[in-house]
Amino acid sequence: MRLDGTRVLDCSRLLPGPYATQLLADCGAEVVKVEDTDAGDYARAMPPYTSRDVGAIFDAVNRGKRSVSIDLKRESGREAFYRLVETADVVLEGFRPGVVDRLEIDYETLTEYNEELVYCSLSGYGQDGPWADRAGHDLNYVALAGLLDMTRDAPDEKPQVPGYPIGDMAGGLFTAFAIVGALLSRELGNTGGEYVDVAMADVVASFSQSVAHQAFTGEPDEPRPGATSLTGALPWYDCYETADEKWVTLAALEPQFWRAFCEAVDREDLVDEHGTADPDVRAALEAELRDLFRERTREEWEAALAGVDAAFAGVYAPAEAVDHPQFRARELLEDPEDAPPRIGFPARFGGESAARDERVPAQGEHTRQYLLEAGYDDEDVDALLESGVVAGESHR
C-alpha cells in the first residue's frame, strides 16, 4: 500500500492521532503537523527523552512528518490554515467536541475550501452521546468499554492497568483504517469528501466480540475474569510460572495442539482431559500443569517445545521483545545509524517493509515552505512571523 501524493493535515497531538498519521506516513503519505505557536505538540517535552533530546513518545510517532506552527485562534492564522486545506486530502483533529467549531475549522467550514476533503475527528467518547464532552484518557476508555474489568483474576480483585495504552493505540489504528477507507471510497467514486467520527471507547468496545454474546444475554455466565474460555477458565489456555520465576503461555485450544503438547512432555495420560467441562477435572488439570511448568526455566521450555505444534510461547518483557529474533527477522525493529531505535510499520507489501523517513520535524520547521506553496510571498510570511500568528524558521 502506497499513499504517495496524499497530503494529511494533522491537528492532533500526544499519542493516538499522531500514531494514526505515523502509519499513514510510513505508507508514503505527506503528513503535515499543524501545531500551535506556543508549546506545539507537548509530547515533544515529555520524558523520557531520546538521544535527539526529544520526548520518546513524540519521536516514536512523528518521524518523516512536516511541521507548521499556526495560531488558529487568530483570524489571519485561520486564513493561513484554510489555504493549506485547499491542497489537502485529509484533515485529522483530536480536540474535545465543540473546539473545532469555536476555532472555525470544523468540517462544514473547511468543505467551503475543499469539498473533496476527508475530515476525521478522533476523541475519547465521540462527537455525541451523554459522555461526549467528558475529559478522559486511555484508562477511562478501557474502563468504560469493559476491558479493564476483564484484567482481574477474580471479581473481588483490583483491575490491572494494561501495560500498553490500548485505547490510544487502538483508536489511532482504527483512525488510520477509517481514513484510508474514506480515501478509497472517494477514489472509487462512491463518495466525495466525507466526515469520520472515531471514538476510542467505541473502538475498545468493538474488541469485545469474544464475550459479546454473554454480555448481551447473560448466558451461560456474565463475562468475568476467569469465567470465559479466553480469560482463564481453561487450563489448556493459560499462563504458567516457570522454575526461574518467569512465565509461559499455553494456548492449545484445538485438540491436535493439546495432543502434541502432552506427547512432547510425556503426559499422554492427560490427552483425554482436553475439552472437559467438569470443574473438578479442570482444577486438577490446572494443578498438574502448574507443577509441570515449574520443573523447567522459560528458556528450557522454549527449547523443548520449539519444534512442537502446541501453541506455546514465553512471556517476554518489552525490553526482551524488542530484541527477539522473530521481530528482527520481520524487520519490525530498526536501529538507524542517525536516529534512535524504533518499532516500524507492522505489515509488508509485496514482501517488502515500508520505506521510512527517520527525521522528526522541529516545531514550525516547515511553516515558511508550506505558506509559500499556498500562495504567500516571503514578505507576507515575514509579517506573519513577526506578528506571532505563525512560528518557524525566520530565514529565507
Salt bridges, closest charged atoms under 4 A:
ASP4 OD1 - ARG2 NE 2.95
ASP10 OD2 - LYS65 NZ 3.97
ASP26 OD2 - ARG342 NH2 3.11
GLU30 OE1 - ARG7 NE 3.17
GLU35 OE2 - ARG44 NH2 2.67
ASP36 OD2 - ARG13 NH1 3.80
ASP41 OD2 - LYS33 NZ 3.04
ASP59 OD2 - ARG52 NH2 2.92
ASP59 OD1 - ARG63 NH2 2.66
GLU79 OE2 - ARG83 NE 3.88
ASP89 OD1 - ARG186 NH2 2.88
GLU104 OE1 - ARG78 NE 3.90
ASP149 OD1 - ARG152 NH2 2.20
ASP149 OD1 - ARG224 NH1 3.17
GLU187 OE2 - ARG186 NE 3.55
GLU263 OE2 - ARG259 NH1 3.87
ASP269 OD1 - ARG267 NE 2.94
GLU286 OE2 - ARG290 NH1 3.65
GLU288 OE1 - ARG267 NH1 3.23
ASP291 OD1 - ARG294 NH1 3.67
GLU299 OE2 - LYS246 NZ 3.94
GLU299 OE2 - ARG298 NH2 2.80
GLU320 OE2 - ARG298 NH2 2.76
ASP323 OD1 - ARG328 NH2 3.64
GLU334 OE1 - ARG342 NE 3.80
GLU334 OE2 - ARG356 NH1 2.14
ASP335 OD2 - ARG328 NH1 2.95
ASP357 OD2 - ARG66 NH1 3.81
GLU358 OE1 - ARG63 NH1 2.76
GLU358 OE1 - ARG342 NH1 3.96
GLU365 OE2 - ARG359 NH2 2.93
GLU365 OE2 - HIS366 NE2 3.78
GLU373 OE2 - ARG7 NH2 2.62
ASP378 OD1 - ARG368 NH1 2.84
GLU379 OE2 - ARG396 NH1 3.47
ASP382 OD1 - ARG368 NH2 2.61
ASP382 OD2 - ARG396 NH2 2.46
GLU393 OE1 - HIS395 ND1 3.36
